[in-house]
Amino acid sequence: MLSAKSLFQEILDNDESFRLFCSIAASGESQGGWENARIAALVPESERALAPKITRHGADEDKHGRIFNALLKKRGLEPVEVPPETDYTMLLERHGIGLAHDKLKADQPLTVRDVITYLAHSRVTEQRAAEQMAMLLKYFADHPDLGRAVGMISADEDNHLAYSHEELLRYAAAGHGPYIRRTLRECAHAEIRVHRDVSLAVMARMGRILGWSRARSALLAAGIHAMYAAERLAGWRRMVTLRAPERRDALGGPATAAPEAARGAAPAPTASPGA
């Protein structure tokens, strides 16, 4: 039976597909860590109180990247180069979502609108991340290697989502509501397109690694297109609504350490040939 759980289980059970999965995840998280660190350094003086939370956000993303690399190490695997068509964070930046890397590499302070743009980008992308990690947690909470790592990352993504809601509501109350609504809509529509394209590229790569039939690959591609159609019709709205989170000041403390089980201190016995 073709289900999300069986699909992910197949990917996790094969060394090469697992390498690609973790490499893509680690690369995206590490990129997010760099972006948040630069934003924290460039926050305008009037918004300096926000800098520690942005720094915490970046520290969490760096930690997630280390966790995925540790999961590889634990199986005796090395990361692989991430194919450009599967690089979610790079493609979002290329579509003008969030803050351009040229701006982040400069030493000029950001504006308040830049900070709002960053928060809107976080609101949309963290929605996707929280949903995906919740799905993995649902299926693999008891997995001996993945379970604890997924649980920690899922909790962090929920915190990031709560933080972006809370800060955007604060800016909306200060008179920035129209810009926030416009930016959220633009970001959400671009994100669902990028997510569709990346999903198709990742599934095509996985299909070649795992030897899927043309019929199975076509069925999965049709499912991805159907999800995109649903999101384009109405699903994007879940990414742009703002509500007061149950978790207040979710990023008000220091980042937590990576779980011992995901650090890869003791590599597993030999990986399969060619890994």
N, C-alpha and C positions, 0 to 999 in steps of 0.2 A: 504494500500500500504506500502511495506517495503522500507523505505528510511532512510538515516542517521538522518534526522530531526525527523521523527516519532519515531525512535529507541531511540534517546536521550531524547525525550519528555516523553516517557514511563518510562525511567530510572529516570528522574527528578520528575515525578509525584508520584512515590512510595517511601515512607519513607525509607524502608530497602535498596532498590537499590541506592537511593540517598546517604544514609549513607556510603555504600561501595564505591561509586564513589568518594565522597569527602574525605573519609579516605585514599584511595589509592593516590589520588592527593596530599593531605596534607603531607602524609608521604614522598613521593618522593621529594617534594619541600623542606621540612625541611632537608632531607638528603643532597640535593644539597647545601643548605645553610651551613651546617657543613663542607662539602668537600671544598667549596670555601674559607671559613674562615681559614681552616688549610693550604690550598695552599698559601693564602696571607701571612700567618705567616711564611711560610717556603721558600718563594721565595728567590733565591740567591741574594747576594748583587748587582751583576751586573744588575739584573732585577728589583730592588726595585721600579723603577718608575711605574711598572705595578701593584704593590700591591694594590693601592687605587681602581683601576678598578676591580680587583678580589674581593676585599672587597665589593664593590658596587654590584657586581654580586651576591655574597652570601647574602647580605642584601635583595636584590630583591627576591631571592628564599625563604628566611625566611618569607618575607611579603606574598608571595603567599600561603605558608603553613598556615599562620594565617587567610588569607582570606577564604580558604576552610573550616577551622575549625569554622570561624565566620558564614559561610553559614549554617553549621550544627546547630550551637547554635541558629540561628535565627528561625529555624524550631523546636527547642526544642529537638534536637537529640544530642547524644554523638557519638564520633568516635568509630569505631570498629577496632579490630586487623586486620592488613593487611595480607591476606593469602600469604605465601612465593612465591607461583607460580605466583602471580600478582605483585610482588615487582620489578618493572622495574629497578630501580637504583641498587638494590642489585644484580640482575641477570647480569647486565652489568659488575659490578665489579667482579663478579664470573667468567665471561668470559674473564677477563683480559683487559677490556676496561677502559681507563682512568688510574688514578693512584691508586694503591692498597691502601686499608685502613691501612695496616700495615706500609706503608711508611708515610702516613699522620699522623699516631699516634706517630711516632718517632719524635725526635727533631733535626734530621739531615737536613741541608739545601737541597733543591731540586737542580737539575742541570738544565741547559738551556733546555736540551732535555726533562726533566720532564715537564717543563713549556709548551713546544711545544706539548707534549702528551696531557696535560690537555686542551690546546686550540683546538687540533684536535677533542678530545672527545666532547668539547662544540660545535664545528662547526657542528658535525653530530647530536647530540642530540637536540640542539636548533633548527635545521631545522625541526625535527619532532614536537617539542613543538610549534614552530611558526605556522606550518601548522594546527595542531590540534586546537590551540586557534583561528586561523582565521576562521576555520570551525564553531566552537561554536559561535563566534561573528557574523558570517553570519546568523545563525539561531536564536540566542537568544539575540541579541543586545537590543531588547525592553523588555526582560523578567524583571519583577519587582524586582527580587532578584538577578538573575545571570548576567544580562546585564552589569551593571557597573563594577562588579568584573572582568568579562571576558574581557571587554574592556581594563582595566588597565593591566591585566596579558598579554594580547596579545601585547600591546605596549612594555612591558618590554621584552618579548621574541624576538620581532623584534630588540630591542636594543642589546640584548645578541648575536643575530646572526650577526648583523653588526659588533659588537666588535670583535668577533672571526675571521671574514673575515679580518678585518683590521690588527689585530695583526699577524695573520698567513702570510699575504702578507708581512708584515714588516720582519718577520723572513725568509721568502723565499728570499727576496731581500738581506738578509745578508748571504746567502749561504746555508740555511737549506732546500731548495726545495725538494731534493730527499727524505729526512726523512719525511717531511710533507706529500708528496704524498703517500708514503708507509703507513704511520700511518693512514691517512684519509681513504684509501681503506680498511685496516684491520678493522678499527672502523665501517665503513659503513656496511660491510658485516656481522659483528657480530651484529650490532644494528638491522638490518632488521630481523634477526633470533629471537632475543630476543623480538622484537616488535610483531612478529607473535605469539610466544609462550604466551606472556603476554595477547595479545588480545584474544586468544582462551580461556585462563584461566578465564579472566574477563567475557567474554560472557557466558561461562559455568556457572559461579556463578550467573550472572544476570538472565540467563534462569531459574535456579532453584528458585530464589527469585520471579520472575514474572510469573512463570508457563508456560513458552513457550512450545509449542508442539515439538516433536522430529523433525518434518519436518522443522519447523522454525529454530530451533537450528542448524540443518544440513545445511540449506541454508546460515545462517550467517557464520558458520565455513567454508563453501565452498568459500564464499566471501573473508574471511581472507586469506585462502590459495591462492586464485587467486591474491590477492594484493601482497602477498609475492612473488609469481612467477614472477609477473611483475617487482617488485623491484629487484629481483635477476637477472633478465635478463638485465634490463637497468636502472630502476628507481633509483638505488643506486647512479648513477652518479650525480644526483642533489645535493647529500650530500657531494661531494668531490671537486666540482669546487670552485674556489676562484675568487671573483671579488671585486673591490673597492666599498664599500657600499655608498649609497646616504647619510646615516647618519654617519658623521665622529665624532670621539671621543664620541660615543654613551653612554659610561659609565663614562664620564669625570666629572659628577656632583654627588651630593648626591642622595641617594635613595628617592623616593617619598613615602608619607604615604599611607596607605590603605584607600580606599574610605569609607566614613561614612556608605554608604548603605550596605557594606559587613562586618561591624564590629559586627553585631549581638547584639547591645546594648539592643534591645527590642525583646526577644524571641517571636516567633509566638505562637498562642494558641496551646495547646495540640497536640502532635504527635499521630499517630495512635497506638493502643495497640500493645505491644511487641517491640516498637521502643526503 
